[in-house]
Amino acid sequence: MDRYDINPSEGNILPNKLDLTDQNQINIEEAAGFLRAENIAIDALGTETRFSTQYLLNLHREALGDLYDFAGKLRNVDMSKDGFHFVTAYALPNALSDFETKYLTPINSDQLPEGISFLDFLAEMHAELLYIHPFREGNGRIVRLFTKLIFLTKMGETLHFDIINNGDNFERYKTAVQQAAAEEYDLMKKLFREIYS
């Protein structure tokens, strides 16, 4: 998978606490961190669990804190991928505040807007958070984990995102994220129905 377009002087290997320079070793450490974070988060879930941007930051810190100093912190660099620009670093605090009000408050209070199913609302939330791209690394994985935890808490079932790696689904997934910039969520909703079926 292509890296982000940020600063060419940064290179492909992010500075890390373990001084790893082999991308395969970094991938192994990251995967282990996400698995640990998922297990800890699932064990802690309960009816009183409240999802917030702070919860998301803590989840990211749990997943990548052994590897990166920036884990659990909002990114301080602007990022793009394949010519698509995510929310600017400067705008992240406001974007996340608006995101929490629009999506997490209704989810926590079980008060969704009228006329939308929980799955469709979650698909919108997912697309929007990926467009915001709050972190320097691990956005897709942390947003999928965050979404899975919300679905597990509210619906008692798990979402299996493995389907996005089949065929052209990852390209569709990326397109759905880009469409979120224009508040267009139909493609992500369609993907979520496929993921849940």
Sequence and secondary structure as in RCSB ss.txt:
>XXXX:A:sequence
MDRYDINPSEGNILPNKLDLTDQNQINIEEAAGFLRAENIAIDALGTETRFSTQYLLNLHREALGDLYDFAGKLR
NVDMSKDGFHFVTAYALPNALSDFETKYLTPINSDQLPEGISFLDFLAEMHAELLYIHPFREGNGRIVRLFTKLI
FLTKMGETLHFDIINNGDNFERYKTAVQQAAAEEYDLMKKLFREIYS
>XXXX:A:secstr
    BS GGG SS   TT    HHHHHHHHHHHHHHHHHHHHHH  TT    HHHHHHHHHHHHTTT TTTTS  
 S  EETTEE   TTTHHHHHHHHIIIIIHHHHHT   TT  HHHHHHHHHHHHHHH  SSS HHHHHHHHHHHH
HHHHHS    GGGGGSTTHHHHHHHHHHHHTTT  HHHHHHHHHHH 
